[in-house]
Amino acid sequence: MPETTTKPQKRRNIEKDAATYWLSHEARLKIRAVAKKRHLEAPALLEIIAEELAHKYLSPEEIAETEQEARGIIVKRQQDQTS
């Protein structure tokens, strides 16, 4: 059986804290640099990237589900703020 070699995976510094993901310093700096070059704030660039990836990899049904879930999160946060 032939021996296979795999390229070592670069470690990613990603931690989940509630709904927030902490990016590695390198990833954050790259996002900020690309956003600056496109005259955008980093969150706006991430919104664009997420939209492009969703349309590339998700079905229309999956996109609709995520949009519905996002609307639910917004409603819940608004309710929590008024409570």
KEDREN-817092 format. One record per residue: x negated, z negated, y of N, C-alpha, C, CB in turn; residue in one letter. Coordinates in pm, whole numbers, plus 50000, padded with zeros to 5 digits. Glycine has a CB too. Example, Ala and Ser with C-alpha at 12.3 -4.5 7.8 and 13.67 -1.06 7.14 Angstrom:
// KEDREN-817092
<r n_X="48681" n_Z="49220" n_Y="49431" ca_X="48770" ca_Z="49220" ca_Y="49550" c_X="48680" c_Z="49220" c_Y="49670" cb_X="48869" cb_Z="49095" cb_Y="49553" residuo="A"/>
<r n_X="48715" n_Z="49292" n_Y="49775" ca_X="48633" ca_Z="49286" ca_Y="49894" c_X="48710" c_Z="49213" c_Y="50003" cb_X="48592" cb_Z="49428" cb_Y="49940" residuo="S"/>
END
This chain:
// KEDREN-817092
<r n_X="49915" n_Z="50000" n_Y="49883" ca_X="50000" ca_Z="50000" ca_Y="50000" c_X="49910" c_Z="50000" c_Y="50124" cb_X="50097" cb_Z="49877" cb_Y="50000" residuo="M"/>
<r n_X="49935" n_Z="50092" n_Y="50218" ca_X="49848" ca_Z="50099" ca_Y="50335" c_X="49867" c_Z="49977" c_Y="50426" cb_X="49875" cb_Z="50227" cb_Y="50414" residuo="P"/>
<r n_X="49758" n_Z="49936" n_Y="50482" ca_X="49762" ca_Z="49820" ca_Y="50571" c_X="49810" c_Z="49864" c_Y="50709" cb_X="49621" cb_Z="49752" cb_Y="50581" residuo="E"/>
<r n_X="49903" n_Z="49791" n_Y="50763" ca_X="49952" ca_Z="49825" ca_Y="50896" c_X="49897" c_Z="49726" c_Y="50997" cb_X="50107" cb_Z="49826" cb_Y="50900" residuo="T"/>
<r n_X="49869" n_Z="49776" n_Y="51113" ca_X="49821" ca_Z="49689" ca_Y="51218" c_X="49923" c_Z="49692" c_Y="51331" cb_X="49680" cb_Z="49731" cb_Y="51268" residuo="T"/>
<r n_X="49941" n_Z="49580" n_Y="51391" ca_X="50032" ca_Z="49572" ca_Y="51504" c_X="49955" c_Z="49527" c_Y="51625" cb_X="50150" cb_Z="49477" cb_Y="51476" residuo="T"/>
<r n_X="49994" n_Z="49582" n_Y="51736" ca_X="49933" ca_Z="49546" ca_Y="51862" c_X="49978" c_Z="49403" c_Y="51896" cb_X="49971" cb_Z="49647" cb_Y="51975" residuo="K"/>
<r n_X="49887" n_Z="49317" n_Y="51936" ca_X="49930" ca_Z="49181" ca_Y="51970" c_X="50028" c_Z="49186" c_Y="52088" cb_X="49808" cb_Z="49092" cb_Y="52005" residuo="P"/>
<r n_X="50134" n_Z="49110" n_Y="52077" ca_X="50235" ca_Z="49106" ca_Y="52182" c_X="50184" c_Z="49019" c_Y="52297" cb_X="50369" cb_Z="49052" cb_Y="52127" residuo="Q"/>
<r n_X="50205" n_Z="49069" n_Y="52417" ca_X="50169" ca_Z="48992" ca_Y="52535" c_X="50267" c_Z="48877" c_Y="52548" cb_X="50169" cb_Z="49081" cb_Y="52663" residuo="K"/>
<r n_X="50217" n_Z="48759" n_Y="52570" ca_X="50305" ca_Z="48641" ca_Y="52584" c_X="50384" c_Z="48653" c_Y="52712" cb_X="50223" cb_Z="48510" cb_Y="52583" residuo="R"/>
<r n_X="50508" n_Z="48619" n_Y="52703" ca_X="50597" ca_Z="48621" ca_Y="52818" c_X="50636" c_Z="48477" c_Y="52851" cb_X="50723" cb_Z="48710" cb_Y="52792" residuo="R"/>
<r n_X="50630" n_Z="48445" n_Y="52978" ca_X="50666" ca_Z="48311" ca_Y="53023" c_X="50811" c_Z="48313" c_Y="53068" cb_X="50572" cb_Z="48262" cb_Y="53138" residuo="N"/>
<r n_X="50903" n_Z="48312" n_Y="52973" ca_X="51045" ca_Z="48318" ca_Y="53005" c_X="51111" c_Z="48194" c_Y="52948" cb_X="51111" cb_Z="48448" cb_Y="52948" residuo="I"/>
<r n_X="51176" n_Z="48119" n_Y="53034" ca_X="51248" ca_Z="48000" ca_Y="52992" c_X="51391" c_Z="48012" c_Y="53041" cb_X="51181" cb_Z="47871" cb_Y="53046" residuo="E"/>
<r n_X="51484" n_Z="47961" n_Y="52965" ca_X="51623" ca_Z="47964" ca_Y="53007" c_X="51662" c_Z="47827" c_Y="53060" cb_X="51716" cb_Z="48007" cb_Y="52890" residuo="K"/>
<r n_X="51716" n_Z="47826" n_Y="53180" ca_X="51764" ca_Z="47704" ca_Y="53241" c_X="51905" c_Z="47734" c_Y="53290" cb_X="51669" cb_Z="47655" cb_Y="53359" residuo="D"/>
<r n_X="52006" n_Z="47692" n_Y="53214" ca_X="52146" ca_Z="47725" ca_Y="53241" c_X="52159" c_Z="47877" c_Y="53243" cb_X="52195" cb_Z="47662" cb_Y="53378" residuo="A"/>
<r n_X="52197" n_Z="47935" n_Y="53356" ca_X="52213" ca_Z="48081" ca_Y="53363" c_X="52093" c_Z="48146" c_Y="53431" cb_X="52341" cb_Z="48117" cb_Y="53437" residuo="A"/>
<r n_X="51988" n_Z="48070" n_Y="53453" ca_X="51872" ca_Z="48122" ca_Y="53525" c_X="51754" c_Z="48144" c_Y="53430" cb_X="51832" cb_Z="48027" cb_Y="53637" residuo="T"/>
<r n_X="51689" n_Z="48256" n_Y="53444" ca_X="51570" ca_Z="48284" ca_Y="53367" c_X="51450" c_Z="48281" c_Y="53461" cb_X="51580" cb_Z="48422" cb_Y="53294" residuo="Y"/>
<r n_X="51349" n_Z="48208" n_Y="53420" ca_X="51228" ca_Z="48201" ca_Y="53501" c_X="51132" c_Z="48308" c_Y="53452" cb_X="51163" cb_Z="48059" cb_Y="53493" residuo="W"/>
<r n_X="51091" n_Z="48395" n_Y="53540" ca_X="51000" ca_Z="48504" ca_Y="53505" c_X="50855" c_Z="48459" c_Y="53516" cb_X="51025" cb_Z="48626" cb_Y="53594" residuo="L"/>
<r n_X="50769" n_Z="48532" n_Y="53448" ca_X="50626" ca_Z="48504" ca_Y="53465" c_X="50587" c_Z="48539" c_Y="53608" cb_X="50540" cb_Z="48585" cb_Y="53361" residuo="S"/>
<r n_X="50478" n_Z="48485" n_Y="53654" ca_X="50429" ca_Z="48515" ca_Y="53789" c_X="50403" c_Z="48664" c_Y="53803" cb_X="50302" cb_Z="48435" cb_Y="53821" residuo="H"/>
<r n_X="50346" n_Z="48723" n_Y="53698" ca_X="50314" ca_Z="48867" ca_Y="53701" c_X="50441" c_Z="48950" c_Y="53717" cb_X="50239" cb_Z="48908" cb_Y="53573" residuo="E"/>
<r n_X="50544" n_Z="48919" n_Y="53640" ca_X="50669" ca_Z="48994" ca_Y="53648" c_X="50731" c_Z="48978" c_Y="53786" cb_X="50768" cb_Z="48948" cb_Y="53540" residuo="A"/>
<r n_X="50733" n_Z="48857" n_Y="53838" ca_X="50792" ca_Z="48831" ca_Y="53969" c_X="50718" c_Z="48910" c_Y="54078" cb_X="50789" cb_Z="48680" cb_Y="54001" residuo="R"/>
<r n_X="50585" n_Z="48912" n_Y="54072" ca_X="50506" ca_Z="48985" ca_Y="54171" c_X="50529" c_Z="49135" c_Y="54162" cb_X="50357" cb_Z="48953" cb_Y="54153" residuo="L"/>
<r n_X="50541" n_Z="49187" n_Y="54039" ca_X="50568" ca_Z="49330" ca_Y="54023" c_X="50705" c_Z="49367" c_Y="54080" cb_X="50561" cb_Z="49370" cb_Y="53875" residuo="K"/>
<r n_X="50804" n_Z="49284" n_Y="54053" ca_X="50939" ca_Z="49310" ca_Y="54106" c_X="50936" c_Z="49307" c_Y="54258" cb_X="51041" cb_Z="49206" cb_Y="54052" residuo="I"/>
<r n_X="50870" n_Z="49207" n_Y="54313" ca_X="50862" ca_Z="49196" ca_Y="54459" c_X="50791" c_Z="49317" c_Y="54521" cb_X="50789" cb_Z="49066" cb_Y="54498" residuo="R"/>
<r n_X="50684" n_Z="49365" n_Y="54455" ca_X="50609" ca_Z="49480" ca_Y="54508" c_X="50694" c_Z="49607" c_Y="54505" cb_X="50481" cb_Z="49501" cb_Y="54427" residuo="A"/>
<r n_X="50764" n_Z="49629" n_Y="54394" ca_X="50849" ca_Z="49748" ca_Y="54384" c_X="50963" c_Z="49738" c_Y="54485" cb_X="50905" cb_Z="49764" cb_Y="54239" residuo="V"/>
<r n_X="51023" n_Z="49622" n_Y="54498" ca_X="51132" ca_Z="49605" ca_Y="54594" c_X="51084" c_Z="49634" c_Y="54736" cb_X="51189" cb_Z="49462" cb_Y="54585" residuo="A"/>
<r n_X="50969" n_Z="49582" n_Y="54770" ca_X="50913" ca_Z="49605" ca_Y="54903" c_X="50891" c_Z="49753" c_Y="54928" cb_X="50781" cb_Z="49528" cb_Y="54921" residuo="K"/>
<r n_X="50839" n_Z="49822" n_Y="54828" ca_X="50813" ca_Z="49965" ca_Y="54841" c_X="50943" c_Z="50044" c_Y="54862" cb_X="50739" cb_Z="50017" cb_Y="54716" residuo="K"/>
<r n_X="51052" n_Z="49994" n_Y="54803" ca_X="51183" ca_Z="50061" ca_Y="54815" c_X="51266" c_Z="50004" c_Y="54930" cb_X="51261" cb_Z="50049" cb_Y="54683" residuo="R"/>
<r n_X="51205" n_Z="49916" n_Y="55011" ca_X="51270" ca_Z="49854" ca_Y="55126" c_X="51395" c_Z="49775" c_Y="55084" cb_X="51309" cb_Z="49960" cb_Y="55230" residuo="H"/>
<r n_X="51380" n_Z="49697" n_Y="54977" ca_X="51487" ca_Z="49614" ca_Y="54924" c_X="51439" c_Z="49472" c_Y="54907" cb_X="51538" cb_Z="49670" cb_Y="54789" residuo="L"/>
<r n_X="51533" n_Z="49381" n_Y="54898" ca_X="51502" ca_Z="49244" ca_Y="54856" c_X="51496" c_Z="49247" c_Y="54703" cb_X="51610" cb_Z="49139" cb_Y="54909" residuo="E"/>
<r n_X="51419" n_Z="49157" n_Y="54644" ca_X="51403" ca_Z="49153" ca_Y="54498" c_X="51536" c_Z="49141" c_Y="54424" cb_X="51313" cb_Z="49037" cb_Y="54458" residuo="A"/>
<r n_X="51630" n_Z="49054" n_Y="54467" ca_X="51758" ca_Z="49046" ca_Y="54395" c_X="51835" c_Z="49179" c_Y="54396" cb_X="51845" cb_Z="48937" cb_Y="54456" residuo="P"/>
<r n_X="51828" n_Z="49252" n_Y="54506" ca_X="51896" ca_Z="49382" ca_Y="54514" c_X="51834" c_Z="49480" c_Y="54415" cb_X="51889" cb_Z="49439" cb_Y="54657" residuo="A"/>
<r n_X="51701" n_Z="49479" n_Y="54405" ca_X="51634" ca_Z="49565" ca_Y="54308" c_X="51675" c_Z="49529" c_Y="54166" cb_X="51481" cb_Z="49555" cb_Y="54324" residuo="L"/>
<r n_X="51682" n_Z="49400" n_Y="54135" ca_X="51722" ca_Z="49357" ca_Y="54001" c_X="51865" c_Z="49401" c_Y="53969" cb_X="51710" cb_Z="49205" cb_Y="53988" residuo="L"/>
<r n_X="51953" n_Z="49399" n_Y="54068" ca_X="52090" ca_Z="49447" ca_Y="54048" c_X="52089" c_Z="49595" c_Y="54012" cb_X="52175" cb_Z="49424" cb_Y="54175" residuo="E"/>
<r n_X="52008" n_Z="49674" n_Y="54081" ca_X="51998" ca_Z="49818" ca_Y="54055" c_X="51942" c_Z="49842" c_Y="53915" cb_X="51909" cb_Z="49887" cb_Y="54160" residuo="I"/>
<r n_X="51836" n_Z="49771" n_Y="53880" ca_X="51775" ca_Z="49786" ca_Y="53748" c_X="51874" c_Z="49750" c_Y="53638" cb_X="51648" cb_Z="49699" cb_Y="53737" residuo="I"/>
<r n_X="51947" n_Z="49639" n_Y="53657" ca_X="52044" ca_Z="49595" ca_Y="53556" c_X="52153" c_Z="49700" c_Y="53539" cb_X="52107" cb_Z="49460" cb_Y="53596" residuo="A"/>
<r n_X="52199" n_Z="49758" n_Y="53648" ca_X="52304" ca_Z="49861" ca_Y="53642" c_X="52254" c_Z="49985" c_Y="53567" cb_X="52350" cb_Z="49899" cb_Y="53785" residuo="E"/>
<r n_X="52132" n_Z="50028" n_Y="53600" ca_X="52075" ca_Z="50146" ca_Y="53533" c_X="52057" c_Z="50121" c_Y="53383" cb_X="51939" cb_Z="50183" cb_Y="53597" residuo="E"/>
<r n_X="52006" n_Z="50004" n_Y="53348" ca_X="51987" ca_Z="49972" ca_Y="53206" c_X="52119" c_Z="49961" c_Y="53132" cb_X="51909" cb_Z="49841" cb_Y="53192" residuo="L"/>
<r n_X="52218" n_Z="49903" n_Y="53197" ca_X="52350" ca_Z="49891" ca_Y="53134" c_X="52406" c_Z="50028" c_Y="53102" cb_X="52446" cb_Z="49813" cb_Y="53226" residuo="A"/>
<r n_X="52398" n_Z="50120" n_Y="53196" ca_X="52453" ca_Z="50253" ca_Y="53172" c_X="52371" c_Z="50331" c_Y="53070" cb_X="52460" cb_Z="50331" cb_Y="53303" residuo="H"/>
<r n_X="52247" n_Z="50293" n_Y="53055" ca_X="52161" ca_Z="50361" ca_Y="52956" c_X="52183" c_Z="50307" c_Y="52815" cb_X="52013" cb_Z="50347" cb_Y="52995" residuo="K"/>
<r n_X="52201" n_Z="50176" n_Y="52801" ca_X="52202" ca_Z="50115" ca_Y="52669" c_X="52335" c_Z="50058" c_Y="52621" cb_X="52103" cb_Z="50008" cb_Y="52667" residuo="Y"/>
<r n_X="52431" n_Z="50040" n_Y="52711" ca_X="52558" ca_Z="49979" ca_Y="52672" c_X="52670" c_Z="50082" c_Y="52671" cb_X="52593" cb_Z="49864" cb_Y="52766" residuo="L"/>
<r n_X="52766" n_Z="50057" n_Y="52587" ca_X="52885" ca_Z="50143" ca_Y="52584" c_X="52973" c_Z="50108" c_Y="52704" cb_X="52964" cb_Z="50125" cb_Y="52449" residuo="S"/>
<r n_X="53065" n_Z="50197" n_Y="52740" ca_X="53157" ca_Z="50164" ca_Y="52849" c_X="53235" c_Z="50036" c_Y="52822" cb_X="53254" cb_Z="50279" cb_Y="52872" residuo="P"/>
<r n_X="53268" n_Z="50011" n_Y="52697" ca_X="53340" ca_Z="49888" ca_Y="52662" c_X="53254" c_Z="49765" c_Y="52687" cb_X="53385" cb_Z="49891" cb_Y="52516" residuo="E"/>
<r n_X="53126" n_Z="49773" n_Y="52650" ca_X="53035" ca_Z="49660" ca_Y="52671" c_X="53015" c_Z="49635" c_Y="52822" cb_X="52898" cb_Z="49686" cb_Y="52603" residuo="E"/>
<r n_X="53007" n_Z="49741" n_Y="52898" ca_X="52993" ca_Z="49727" ca_Y="53043" c_X="53117" c_Z="49658" c_Y="53100" cb_X="52971" cb_Z="49865" cb_Y="53111" residuo="I"/>
<r n_X="53234" n_Z="49701" n_Y="53057" ca_X="53359" ca_Z="49640" ca_Y="53104" c_X="53364" c_Z="49492" c_Y="53067" cb_X="53481" cb_Z="49715" cb_Y="53046" residuo="A"/>
<r n_X="53319" n_Z="49459" n_Y="52946" ca_X="53318" ca_Z="49318" ca_Y="52903" c_X="53227" c_Z="49234" c_Y="52992" cb_X="53272" cb_Z="49308" cb_Y="52757" residuo="E"/>
<r n_X="53108" n_Z="49286" n_Y="53023" ca_X="53015" ca_Z="49209" ca_Y="53106" c_X="53069" c_Z="49194" c_Y="53248" cb_X="52876" cb_Z="49276" cb_Y="53109" residuo="T"/>
<r n_X="53135" n_Z="49299" n_Y="53300" ca_X="53194" ca_Z="49291" ca_Y="53434" c_X="53305" c_Z="49187" c_Y="53436" cb_X="53248" cb_Z="49428" cb_Y="53478" residuo="E"/>
<r n_X="53387" n_Z="49184" n_Y="53331" ca_X="53495" ca_Z="49086" ca_Y="53322" c_X="53439" c_Z="48945" c_Y="53312" cb_X="53586" cb_Z="49117" cb_Y="53200" residuo="Q"/>
<r n_X="53335" n_Z="48928" n_Y="53232" ca_X="53272" ca_Z="48796" ca_Y="53219" c_X="53213" c_Z="48751" c_Y="53353" cb_X="53161" cb_Z="48800" cb_Y="53111" residuo="E"/>
<r n_X="53150" n_Z="48844" n_Y="53425" ca_X="53092" ca_Z="48810" ca_Y="53556" c_X="53201" c_Z="48767" c_Y="53654" cb_X="53015" cb_Z="48931" cb_Y="53613" residuo="A"/>
<r n_X="53314" n_Z="48837" n_Y="53654" ca_X="53426" ca_Z="48798" ca_Y="53741" c_X="53475" c_Z="48657" c_Y="53705" cb_X="53542" cb_Z="48900" cb_Y="53730" residuo="R"/>
<r n_X="53479" n_Z="48626" n_Y="53577" ca_X="53519" ca_Z="48493" ca_Y="53533" c_X="53423" c_Z="48386" c_Y="53582" cb_X="53528" cb_Z="48488" cb_Y="53382" residuo="G"/>
<r n_X="53295" n_Z="48416" n_Y="53579" ca_X="53193" ca_Z="48320" ca_Y="53628" c_X="53212" c_Z="48296" c_Y="53778" cb_X="53050" cb_Z="48372" cb_Y="53600" residuo="I"/>
<r n_X="53239" n_Z="48403" n_Y="53852" ca_X="53259" ca_Z="48391" ca_Y="53997" c_X="53380" c_Z="48303" c_Y="54026" cb_X="53278" cb_Z="48531" cb_Y="54062" residuo="I"/>
<r n_X="53490" n_Z="48326" n_Y="53956" ca_X="53611" ca_Z="48247" ca_Y="53976" c_X="53584" c_Z="48100" c_Y="53945" cb_X="53726" cb_Z="48299" cb_Y="53888" residuo="V"/>
<r n_X="53514" n_Z="48074" n_Y="53833" ca_X="53484" ca_Z="47935" ca_Y="53795" c_X="53398" c_Z="47867" c_Y="53900" cb_X="53414" cb_Z="47930" cb_Y="53657" residuo="K"/>
<r n_X="53298" n_Z="47936" n_Y="53951" ca_X="53211" ca_Z="47876" ca_Y="54054" c_X="53290" c_Z="47848" c_Y="54181" cb_X="53093" cb_Z="47969" cb_Y="54087" residuo="R"/>
<r n_X="53379" n_Z="47940" n_Y="54218" ca_X="53461" ca_Z="47917" ca_Y="54338" c_X="53551" c_Z="47797" c_Y="54319" cb_X="53545" cb_Z="48041" cb_Y="54371" residuo="Q"/>
<r n_X="53607" n_Z="47782" n_Y="54199" ca_X="53692" ca_Z="47667" ca_Y="54171" c_X="53612" c_Z="47537" c_Y="54174" cb_X="53761" cb_Z="47683" cb_Y="54034" residuo="Q"/>
<r n_X="53488" n_Z="47542" n_Y="54118" ca_X="53402" ca_Z="47424" ca_Y="54119" c_X="53365" c_Z="47382" c_Y="54261" cb_X="53276" cb_Z="47451" cb_Y="54037" residuo="D"/>
<r n_X="53347" n_Z="47481" n_Y="54349" ca_X="53309" ca_Z="47450" ca_Y="54488" c_X="53423" c_Z="47389" c_Y="54566" cb_X="53261" cb_Z="47576" cb_Y="54558" residuo="Q"/>
<r n_X="53546" n_Z="47425" n_Y="54531" ca_X="53660" ca_Z="47371" ca_Y="54603" c_X="53706" c_Z="47238" c_Y="54546" cb_X="53776" cb_Z="47471" cb_Y="54602" residuo="T"/>
<r n_X="53653" n_Z="47202" n_Y="54431" ca_X="53693" ca_Z="47074" ca_Y="54367" c_X="53619" c_Z="46957" c_Y="54425" cb_X="53668" cb_Z="47079" cb_Y="54217" residuo="S"/>
END
